[in-house]
Each structure stands twice: as structure tokens, then as C-alpha cells.
Amino acid sequence: MTVSGYAESEVMGKPHSVIRHPEMPRCVFKLLWDTIADGREIFAYVNNMAKNGDNYWVFAHVTPNFDAAGQIIGYHSNRRVPEKAALETIKPLYCSLMEEERRHPDSKVGLERSWKMLNDAVATAGFDSYDRFIFTITPEN
Ligand SMILES: Cc1cc2nc3c(=O)[nH]c(=O)nc-3n(C[C@H](O)[C@H](O)[C@H](O)COP(=O)(O)O)c2cc1C
């Protein structure tokens, strides 16, 4: 709330997309939701928008919460301040993904293409998942 500039009353019960930045590629959110809905955790870089329109990057660790029977009952996210060096890799990648999404008048096609582009970028870098890829650009802290 301090960083985003929202008061508690403005965000309680609201979707996380309140702070969605228009320059965030949809394919990254697809990856996030696909992963956590499958019961796995994900680390991801996310560009958010504060109430005053400023942007702020976070390195998010998003995990499902399980009940005693192993059913998913919710999700939560811890965020760290990203290293500047990591953002030098992420910013141009997300920019290309956004361009691809915008290039297609049919948003479904745009998402399919940017999704492929994201997976190709990870594979070209020599990794089998976005997580493994971003850990190589994320210094230990
Ligand atoms: C625990 C959790 C934390 C999230 N944090 C953010 C966040 O910081 N910023 C964001 O834009 N979306 C976040 N999301 C994803 C949003 O729910 C949403 O999918 C995204 O903002 C895209 O919104 P849209 O589908 O309405 O375009 C989070 C989701 C979960 C489950």
C-alpha cells in the first residue's frame, strides 16, 4: 500500500488487477495463473501501476494456499525489489511481448503469439521454464 499509494479501504476485496500496468504482457499473467492453478509456485517479474500512475517493478513469488485435504483455497504473493541488472533483461523481453500482443487485432491470436514468443525466448536462452530462466538473471539475496 505504501508503494502503490492506495489506502487499505481502496484495495481490500478488490482484484489484484487494480495495480495492473497497461505495459504488462498478458502472456505473463497467463503463465502465472496456469502455474498456480496447477498447484505450483512461480517467481515472476511484474510491472505494476501505482495510484498516481507511476510504475514500480516487483519480483513476485506467488504460491497457492492449500487446506488440510490438499485443495487450493487461495493464493498469495510476496514481493521483493528487483535487481536493476535483472530488469535490463526483462524490460526488452516484455516490450517485445507487448508489441506482439498489440500487433494482432484479434486479442486471442495476440496472446497465442506472445505466449509462443515467451516460451521461445526461454528455450533460446537454454532453459526449460521461465522460472529457471529468471533465476539466472536474479542474483541471490
Ligand atoms: C497472489 C496474486 C498476486 C498478484 N499480483 C499481481 C500484481 O502485483 N500485479 C498485477 O498486475 N497482477 C497481479 N496478479 C494477477 C492479477 O490477478 C491479474 O491476472 C492481472 O492483473 C491481469 O489482469 P487482467 O486479467 O484483468 O488483465 C496477481 C495474482 C495473484 C493470484
The ligand as an ORCA input file, in Angstrom:
! r2SCAN-3c Opt
* xyz 0 1
  C      -1.493    -13.711     -5.344
  C      -1.585    -12.930     -6.622
  C      -0.880    -11.743     -6.757
  C      -0.968    -10.996     -7.943
  N      -0.262     -9.837     -8.019
  C      -0.414     -9.060     -9.119
  C       0.252     -7.807     -9.207
  O       1.038     -7.408     -8.347
  N       0.027     -7.054    -10.317
  C      -0.808     -7.449    -11.319
  O      -0.985     -6.690    -12.289
  N      -1.427     -8.647    -11.272
  C      -1.237     -9.455    -10.203
  N      -1.879    -10.659    -10.160
  C      -2.604    -11.110    -11.364
  C      -3.989    -10.481    -11.444
  O      -4.884    -11.305    -10.719
  C      -4.473    -10.377    -12.916
  O      -4.458    -11.645    -13.524
  C      -3.606     -9.429    -13.756
  O      -3.503     -8.165    -13.140
  C      -4.169     -9.256    -15.175
  O      -5.419     -8.668    -15.111
  P      -6.474     -8.847    -16.260
  O      -6.611    -10.315    -16.477
  O      -7.699     -8.197    -15.767
  O      -5.876     -8.162    -17.457
  C      -1.780    -11.446     -9.017
  C      -2.489    -12.648     -8.878
  C      -2.374    -13.386     -7.704
  C      -3.129    -14.676     -7.572
*
